[in-house]
Amino acid sequence: MIWSNEFVALDKSIHDRASFDCGEVELNEFIQRYAAKHMEAGISTTMLLPASHALPNGKYPICAFYTIAPSSIAREHLPESRRKKLPCYPIPVFLIAQMTVHSNCKGQGLGKITLIRALKHLWDINDHLRAYAVIVDCLNTNAEGFYSKYGFEVLYRHEGRARMFLPMQTVGMLFP
Amino acid sequence: MATTRLEVRLDENIKAKAEKASALLGASLTSYVVNLMNENATKVIAQHESITLKDDIFDRFMNACAEARKPNKALIDAATFTKNQGIK
């Protein structure tokens, strides 16, 4: 499958969600059933890299996608020194809620391309709406290995899954 | 403003129980259900959109953001690779 050269917003009338398969049921179901609904509801935005050629049904297969959303992080208890200076919390962050590559496109560096495009997208948003960090949820240890290779650090683990982060300042240094 | 309708098919027992609960609260079944939906939806959305951290983890996270490291070599190489591939 040959990919095109630009990530675009998911459009279910143009992009073929049914043929997407990355080998992870949870991510396949997300793009097939939830991504468009979440976008309509304003929960998250899904951007994808379509294939360069359409299928016989006229739709373009999806080579890779990422889903971003705003989120916030709060401290369980407010520190004494900050109590008088409200409102300090919660602080805004960006979430890469989903990110994956079609099985037919793996092993060609598309994972890191997708990560870079997602970070660049968030860096552009940060111009208008500041955030402290980019947060990712790791589905499994493979995902954790992928993100830690690129400098993400573990925030905490929950039910065996790691939630990781990369400071926005670090992202900024990547796009001078 | 109540301008849209929602039709629901449900278990008889649940309906009877909800009618009793709404009567106890002095509300109509409709306003009882609508309030319940509104409250729960607010909670679900807040849980979805916000993360709460234990104090020490939060402080460590804030320190890491304030003293952010430079991107590592793998990340810089990935950015260069993406640029060279011409993918926007």
Interface residues (C-beta under 8 A of the other chain):
Chain A: W3 N5 E6 F7 I43 L49 A69 P70 S71 S72 I73 A74 R75 E76 H77 P79 P90 I91 V93 G109 K112 I113 L115 I116 R117 Y132 A133 I135 K149 Y150 G151 E153 L155 Y156 R163 F165 P167 M168 Q169 T170 V171 M173 L174 F175
Chain B: H48 E49 S50 I51 T52 L53 K54 D55 I57 F58 D59 F61 M62 A64 C65 A68 R69 K70 P71 N72 A74 L75 I76 A78 A79 F81 T82 Q85 G86 I87 K88
